[in-house]
Amino acid sequence: MMRLLIVWFLVVVAKVTAVNVTYDHRALIIDGRPRVLVSGSIHYPRSTPDMWPGLIKKSKEGGLDVIETYIFWNLHEPVRNQIENEYGNIDSPYGPAAKSYIKWAASMATSLDTGVPWVMCQQRDAPDPIIDTCNAFYCDGFKPNAENKPTMWTENWTGWFLLFGEAAPYRPVEDIAFAVTRFYQRGGTFQNYYMYHGGTNFGRTTGGPFIATSYDYNAPLDEYGTPRQPKWGHLKDLHQAIKLCEDALVATKPTTTSLGQHLEATVYKTSSTCAAFLANVDTKKDANVNFNGNYYHLPAWSVSILSDCKNLVFNTAKINSMATITRFVATSVRHDLSDSMAISSKWSYVSEPVGISSNDAFNRPGLVEQINTTADQSDYLWYSLSIDIKGAEPFLHDGFQTTLHVKSFGRVLHLFVNGQLVGSANGNMFTHGFTKNFSVVLKRGKNKLNLLSLTVGLQHFGAFFDKVGAGVTGPVKLEGLTNESTVDLSSQRWTYQIGLKGESLGLNTGGSSLWVLGSSKSQPLTWYKEWGKARRGSMVKVLGVIGQVILLKPAVVQYHVPRSWLKPSANVLVMFEEIGGDPTQISFKTQKLESLCSQVSESHPLPMEAWSQDNPTRKSKSMAKPRVLLECPDPNQVISSIKFASFGTPQGKCGSFSHGYCNSSNALTITQKACIGSRTCNIEVSSSTFGDPCVGVVKSLVVEASCA
């Protein structure tokens, strides 16, 4: 389990000089000032130290006030105690003991006299003065359990963790923005993105069954720390819009009125400030509404923010931020290696013995549970049994072919009979256990059954999850044509080995003198090692198909290798192949920007740069219309080409735009003149710029560009 103790760091608020943090019914109060706060989760072990400054910088630029992190108990005190970040949704099976525990935890926390408020996530019975909070995709209907507590959202899930065998999670930024804006509209005061940067589960820290090494979470900052556009930029605009409303939000209670079916207006108003939210919660139908004598268009499933109760500064469904397309590119060893790592064809290998090879092996009657047996020394456990076949056994049929029935509580199992791989089986995130019938051929005399069981992340959630086991739980039976011809092997005396011989020899770190030059392709249980060279660069991803990847057939065939791990030369890459594969198919690739795109209509709000923090009703004269804004992320690059430009009714999305039924003939020329050669590009979306190719139609400007 990885998620343990929650800590929030105020990285922008009060320049880290706050000395007094309290709360009232409306907000957290920092040095006497009520605040509306935006937070994001970044877990320090899921990124490397050299990434941290950039992640914090991009978080601040994205409009975060707070960075939330977990204290990873397994890194700092791996033996004693475990504290989960949620308890309320699993406490009922514990009965009265759960209530006593919650009271004890609250009392213990407040007795520390830290000087800051404490929260309990998803804990509806959190005792005063602990603040109960919400964790979910939507929390606009959440209210704390006492009127004197502020409304806080401690986990807003930007995606989900990636599971082996499942598609990569995706949550549209329009939906996230809608959820966040509705939360603040309906009285929320603090919300935290889980995750703002997910990062990578390095080593053996996947934090749950079948959770992949990638913890990208479809977050605003991707696994490598790069802004995921337009998600990062659209949320940045939202945060600025919320800040324009902050004084009104913390000063008074809201008033909500209906504007029609699925339509409502919420107003925060004092003698000196006013902020309004216009919501359309219909999932399909757009609407036009009259509010305070003005008309506003509300797309389906959207909220508009009027920072002065009049001027539209933001709509959750209308994105001003640019989008980007990135891809992973391999560079041939014959060309410049400035941004890549080369893998040669000179692999070395060592074959892992099948079955028992350690002097530390031990015998036990019956089948042992894996987690307690291995005690975290390894993810692997061998179950080995010898069978003496005399030739007249009742379970044999069809020329010595029979069925071996195995029940396991996983996570993955490989069966070897007389040294040969017969087959594999696995569970999944939702059904950990599995049953498999293997067709096996036994010979007269001694037969060796070897079952290699491995864990792919341990149980990390749920009541009594610490008692959930793993491994071959049984029964293990040789089955014939009838029940009378079945032999149960479960209670026999098995031999066990914790871990692999290669682990004990240090092969997993590249050590040992046993490596043989060459590649034993397509052989199961094989260690591979290769040396590569790396030079300058930032983000590296390993692409390939190996071991458990083949077995579980996931969408995951890519692994993040942090640039800081690589040296100018003598890098060692070690892999353990479980069931057969070709290591020469693995390559290193680096993340490259392929395109910048923007699609803004005449009905879009003005860019957030048009609004002054001090006076939100004042528009910059140079920003009188919606605008397309493009910027090369690399400060050393400029816009080198315009791949597509259309003003009118363009169709499609970034990477596959096309002209609609009307298009200005000079859109490409004007865009090229405005953008090429500059790092940034700023173009007004209006007929005065491009002419009017279709009078009376709301037109859009679409631009796709590349940087070099």
N, C-alpha and C positions, 0 to 999 in steps of 0.2 A: 504494500500500500504506500502511495506517495503523498496523498493529500492529508495534511495534518493540521497544523495550527495556522490560523489566518492572521496576517499583519498588514495594515495599510500604511504606506509611507506618503506623507504629504510632500510631494516633490515640487509643487508650484506654490501652494498656499502659504502665505505669510513668510516666504523665503526661509522656511524651516526654523523660524524664530518663535512660533506660537508657544505660549506658555500656559494657556488655559483653554481647554476644550470641554464644552458641555453641550447640552441639547435642550430644546423645548419641543412643543407639539409640532412645530413646523420644520425645524432644521437643526443640523449641527451648528454650534456656535463656537467660533474660533476667535479668541481674544475679543470677545464681546460682539462679534459680527456674525449674524446668521448667514450661512452660505448654502447655495445650491451647487453641489459638487458632482463632477464626472470622473469616474475611476476606471482603470483597466487592469486586468490581471496579467502579470508577467512573472513566470516562475524561474528564478535564477539558475537552478540546476538544468533547466531545459534549454539553456543557451550558454555560450562560453563567455568568460570574463571579458574578452576583447570585444564582444558584441554588446555588452551592457551600456556603455556610454551612448552608442548609436541608438539603441532601443529607447533609452530614457529621452534622448533628444527628440526622436521622432514622436514619442508619446506626448511630449510637451507641445511640439509643433501641431500635433493633431488635436489639441484642445483638452488634454487630460489635466485635472487638478491633482489627481491621486494615482499612485501605482499600488496595487494590491499584490501581495505574494503570500505563498504558504511557507511556513518554516518546515523544512523537510526533516521530520524527526528521525527518519532512518539514516540520514547523513550525519546528524549531530549527536544523537543518543540512540543508536540502533537497537539496544537491548531492552531498555525500560520503556514501557507505556506506549500507547498510540492514541492520538486524539483526532477524531474524524471531524470534517467540517460541517456535517449535517448529522442530526440525531433524531429530530422530531418525526421524520417519515419512516423510521424503523423502530421506534421505542416501544410500541404497543406489545410486541412479543415478550418484552422483559417485565411487563406487569408493574407492580408497585416499586420494584427496584429502580425502574427508569425514572420515576418521579423523584425518588430520593437522590439519584445521581444528578439530575438536573439542578436540584436545589443545592447540592454540595458544590457542583461546578460553579454555579453563580456566586455562591458565598466565597469560594476560594478565589475566584477572579477579582471580585470587588475588594477583598481583604488585602490584595497586593497594592492597593492605593496608587495605581499608575497615573492617575490624573486625567485619564481619557475614558470616554464611554466604552462599554463592552457590548458586543452583539452576539446573538445566537441565531444562526441561519436556520430557517424552516422550523423554528421552535415556538409553536403557538402558546405554550404555557411558560415561556421565559419569565422568570420572576423579576420584579422591579429590583434595581433600576436597569436590568439588562434589556436591550432593545431586540425584539424579534424582527427578523427580516425575511425577504422573499428570494427564492432561487427558482427561476423558470424562464421560458421563452417570452412570456408576457406577465407583467406584474401590475398592470394599470388598475386592477380591481382589488389589490392588496391593501389592507389596513393593519397597523400594528395592534397588539392586544390591549393597549391602554391609550387614552386620549392625550396623554402627556408625552408620547413618544413620536419621533419623526418617522416618516414612511421611507424605508430604505430597501434597495434592490441590490443584493450582494452578488448574485450571479445572473447576468443576462447572457444566455448562451448564443454566441455568434455562429456556432456550428455545432460540431460534436466530435468526439474522438474517432479516429480512423480504425476500423476493425479489419483484420485479415479476412479476405473473402467478401468484403462489402465495398460498395461504391464510396468514393470520397464525399464526405458531407458538404452540403452547400446551403447557405441561407442568404437570400437576396438582401442587399443593403437597404432597399426600399422597405422591406418588412422590419428590419432592425430599427431603422429610423422611425418608422411608425410606432413600434412598441415603446421606444425610448420617449418619444414626444408625448404619447398618450400617458405614460407614467408621470412625466412632469406636469402635464395638463391636469391630471386628476389628483395632484397634491404630493407627488413624489419629490424628494429633496436630495437623494443620493442614489446613483446607480453605477454599477460596476460591470464592465464587459468581461465575460469569461468565455474566450480569452481575448485580450488585446494583442498579445503575441504568444502563441502556443509553444512554438519551438519544437524540440526533439527529445524523445525519451532515450537518452544515451544508456549504453550498457544494458544491464538487466533491470531497468527501472520503468518498464512499460505501464505499471500501475493498474493492471487489470487483465483478465483473461482475453487473449487474442487482440489486445490493443497494440497497434503497430508502433514502430519506432517514431513515426511522424506524429507529432501532437499539434499539427498545424491549426486545427480547429476552424478552418476557414476564417481566420481572424483578420482584423485590419492590417496588422503586420504579419507577413507570411512566415513560414518556418525558418527562413533565412534572414528575417528582419527587414525585408523589403516592403514598402507600402503596397498593399493590395488595392489597386484602383479599379473601380471608383469607390470601393467601400471605405477606405481610409479618408479620402477627400470629402465624400458626402457627409460622413459622420463629423469631420472637422467643421464643415459648414453648420451642421446642426448644433454642435457645441457652442459655436460663436453666437448662433441665434438664441440659444437658451440663456447665454450670459447677458445678452441684451435685455432679457426679461427678468434677470435675477432680482433686482430691487423690488419689483412688483410681486414676484413669486413669494418672497419671504416676508412681505409686509402685511399681507391680508389673506383671508380665506377666499376661495374662488366662488363665483356664481355661475352656474351652468343652466343654459336654456336650450330647448329643442328648436331646431331650424327645419324640421321635417323628419320623415322616417329615416333612421340611421344617420341623422345629421344633428350636430349639437355645437354650441359655442360655449366656451368657458372663459370667463373674464376675471382677471386680477386687477383691481382698481383701487387707488388711493387718491388723495387730493393732488398728488404730484406725479404719480406713475400710473401706467395702464399697459397691460399685456393681454392678448387674446389668443385662444387656440380654436380653430374651426376644424371639426373632425367629420369625416365621412367614413363610417365603419362598414358600409356596404362593400362586399368583396368584388362586385362586378360593375356596378353602375356609377358613372360620374354624376356630379350634380353641380348646379349653379345656385348659390345662396345669396340672400340679401342680409347683410349685417351692418347695422348702424348707417343705413342709407347707401351703402356701397355693395357692388356685386363682386362675388369671388367664385372662381371655378375650382371645384374640389374633385380631383381624380378619385376613383374608387380606392378604398383602403388607404387613406392619406389624412394627414393633419397639416394644416397651414398655421404658421406662427406669424402673428401681427405684433411686432414688438412695441408698438405704440397704439394698439387697438385700431389701426387704420392701414398702415403700409405692410404689404406682404414681404417678409424677409426670407421665408423658407417654406418649402412644401416637401414633405417626406418622399413623395413619388416623383418629383422633378429634380433630376440630378444635373448640377452644374459642373461637377468635378469631372476631370478627364478619366478615361479608362486606359488600361495598358494591356498589352499582350506580351507575355514573356515565353521563352522556350529554352530548353537545355541543349547546348551545342557542344559537340566533341570536336577537338582540334587534332588533326593528324600529327603524328610525331614528326612528320617531314616539314611541318610548318611551325609557325611561331607558337611557343608553349606558354606565352605570357599569362594566359588566363585558364590554363588547364593543367591536368596531371596526366601524364602518359602512362599507359600500361603496356608493357612489352609482351611478347609471346613466351617469354622464358619463365615458366612457372616451375615450382618445385612442389612435391607432394609427399605425404606420408599416409599410409593406409591405417585406419583405426581398426583394431581387432574386433571381431564380432564376439560378443558375449564377455565372459569373465576373463580378465587379464591382470587383475590386481591381487597382491598378497593380502590386501585388506578386505577382500570379499568375505561374506559371512553367510551362514545358513540359518534359515528359520522355517518352521512348519507353517504352512499357509501363506497367504498374500499380505504383504505389508503395505501400509499407507505411505505415500511417497514424500509428502512435505515434511512430516516429522522424522522420517528416516534420513532424508538428505540433509536436513537442518540447514538449508540454504547454501550448502557447499557447492551444489551443481544443480542445473535444470534437468539432468539426466539420471535415470536409475535403470540398471539392467535387472530383469527377472529371468533367471536361467533354470532350466529343468531338463534332466536326462530321462529318456523313456526307452525301455528295452522292449522291442517288438519281436515276438517269437514267430509270428506269421499266422496265428489262429485267432487273433483278437476279434471279438464280435463287431467292433465298430468299423472294421476295414471292409471296403467294398470297391468295386470297379477297379480292380488291379491296384490295391494298396492306396487308393485316393480316399481321403476322408475330409471332414470339416472340423476345423478348430474354432470353437465358439469362444469369444473373448468379450467380457464386459469390463469397461474401464470408466473411471471418472476423470479421464484425460489429463492433459489436454490432447496429446498426440501420441500415437503408438506405431512402432515399426516391428514387424514380425520377421524373424529369421529362422529358417528350419535348416539344420545341418549346414549353417554358414551362408545360406543363400537368402536374399531378401524375397519374401513371399508377397508382402503387401503392407499397406499403411492405412491408418484410419485416424480420424480426428473429430473432436467436438467443435463447438463454436461458442461465441460469447453468450448466446442465449440458452444453449443446451450443452452443458459442459461434459456430461457423460455421453457415452456412445457404446453401442454393441456392434460387433463385427464378426461375420462368419468368413473365415479364410479357408479356401480349398488348399489342402496340403497333401503332399505325397511323402509317406514314411517308408523307410526301408527296414528289412529284417535286421535285428540287432540293435545297437545303440543309435538313438536319435536325439539330437540336441535341439530343444526349443529355447530361443532367446527373444525376449520381448524387451525392446528399448522404449521406455516410457519417458516422456518429457513434459515439462510444464511450459506453457507459453503465457506468462503472466499469471499471477495468483489472484484469487478472489479479493476484491477491494471494497465491497459494499454489501450491506444487508445485515439483518439481525443474525447474530451468532456466526458471522462470516469467518471468524477466527477458527471455527470448528469445521469448516468445509475442507475436505481433504482432496487428494488427487492420487493418480496412479491406477494400477490394475487392481480393481476392487473385487473382481470375480463375479460370477464363476468363470473359470477357464475349463472348457470341456472338449473332449474329442467326441464327436457325434457321428453315429451311424445312421442306418435307415430307420431304426425304431428306438424308442426310449430305452429298451432293454440293452441296446448296443451302444449306449453312451457312457463314457468314463469321465468322471469329474476329477480334474487334476488340482483343484483349488487348495485342498488341504495337504497336499504332498509337501515334501521338504524342498523348498526352493533355495537357490543360491543367489545372492544379491551383490551388486557392485554399485557404489555411489560414484557417479561421474564417469568420464571417459579417460582412457589411458593418455590420450593426447593432452588433456587438461593437466594431469599429474606431471607430464613431461614438459609442460610449458609451451606446447605447440600453439596454444591460443594467443600467446604473446610473441610468437615468432622464434622462440628459443629452440634448443636441441640441435644435435648434429645429425639427426636422422633424415633430414630432407633429401629427397632424390630429385635431380633435375629431370623435368619432363612433366607431362600431364596425364594422369590416369583418368581419362574422360569417361563420363557416364558410369562411374563406379560409386556405389553407396559407401558411406562412412569413410570419407577421404578428406584429409586436411590439405589445403592449398596455400601456398605463399608466393608472393611476387613483390619485386622492388619497383618503385616508380619514382619519377622526378617531378617536382612541382615548383612553380615560380610564383610570380605575382598573381593577384586575383582576389576575389571576395567570397563567392558562394560556390560550393562544389556539391554535386549530387552524384552518387554512384548509381549507375543503371545496370541491372543484370537480373538473372534468374538463378537462384541458388536455394538449396536445402528446403527449409520450411516454406519458402515462397512458392515453389513448385507444388508442394503437397497441399497447401491451403488454397491455392488458386486465387490469390487476392488481387485487388487493384494495385497493390503495393509491390512494385519492383524497383523502387527508388529509395535511396538511403542518403541522408544528409551527412556529409563529411565536412566538419568545420575547417575553414582555411587555416585557422591557428594550429590545427593538429598537424599540418603538413610542413615538411622541411624542404629546403632547396634540393636535397638529394637524399638517397638512402631511406625513403619511406617504405615501410613494410605493410603489406596488405595480407591478412590471413583470413581464410574462410574455412568453415567446416561444412562439407556437403553431406547431407544425410541420405539421400535416396538416388543420387545420380544427376549430373549436369555438367555443362561445359564451361569452365571458368574463363575461357578465352572470349566468351561472349559478354563479359563484364567490361564496362567502360566508365571513365570519369567524364562528366560533363559540367559545364558552368552555365549559370543562369544569364541569359542575354535578353535585352529589351528588343522586341520585334516591332511594335507599333505603339503610338500614342493616338488616342481617339477622343473626340468630343462630339456630342449631339445635344444641341441646345435649341429650343424653340423660342419664338417671339413671346410666348406666354409664360416662359420661365421667370422665376424671380431674378432680381439683379444679383450679381456676384456679391458675396459677403463683404468684399473689400469696399463696396459702395456705401456701407453703413458705418457710421462713426460710433464708437463705444460710448462716447460722452453724449451724443445727441443722435439717437437712432432715427429721427425723422428727417435728418439732413442727408441728401444724396449727393455724391460727388458728381459734378457736371460732366466729367469724362466717362461716367458710368451710368448714363441715363437709360441705356437699353441692356437687355440680357447680352451676355458676351461668351464667346468660346475662348477658353483659356487653356493653353498647352504649355508644358514645360518639360524639358529633358531632365530626368532625375540626376544624371551625372553632370556636375558643374563643368566638366571638361568637354562636354559635347554640345552640339547645336543641332537644330532641326535641319536635316540634310535633304529631305524630299517630302513632297505631299503626294501620298499614294491615292488619295480620293478626296474630293471636295464637292459638295452639292448644297445649294440653297434652294429650298422649295419643299418637296414632299419625299425626301429620301427614305429608303427602306433598309432593313437589315440591322446588323450589329457590327461591333468592332471586328475587323478582319474579313467581313463579307458584306459591305455596304453596296447598295445599288441605287440608281436614280429612280425617283418616282415619276408620276405623270406630269409633274412640272419641275423645271430646274433652270436656275439662272445660268446663262451661257458664259458669264464671266467669273463664276465662283472659283474655279481652279486658279485663274490668273491672279485674282485679287488675293486669294489665300497664299499662293506662292510668294507674292511680293511682300506680304505682311509677315511671313514666318521663316522662310528659308534663310539660313545664316545666323539666326538668333536662337538663344537658348529658350526664350519664352515667346509666346505668341498670344496676342490679345485682339480679338476681332468682334466688332459689334454685329449682333444678329438683327438685321433690319433691312427693309427694302431700300432705305436711303443708301446703304452700302452696296447692295448687289442688284438693285432694281427689283421690280415686282413681277415675277413670272406667272403668278396666278392670283389676281385681285380677289380679295375677300376670303382668302384661305390663310389659316395660321400656318406659317412656314417655319422650317427648321434649318439650321446650318449644321452640316456634318463634315468633319475633317478627320482624316487619318494620315498620320505623318510618321516619319522615322527619324532617328537621331544618329549622329556619327561624330 
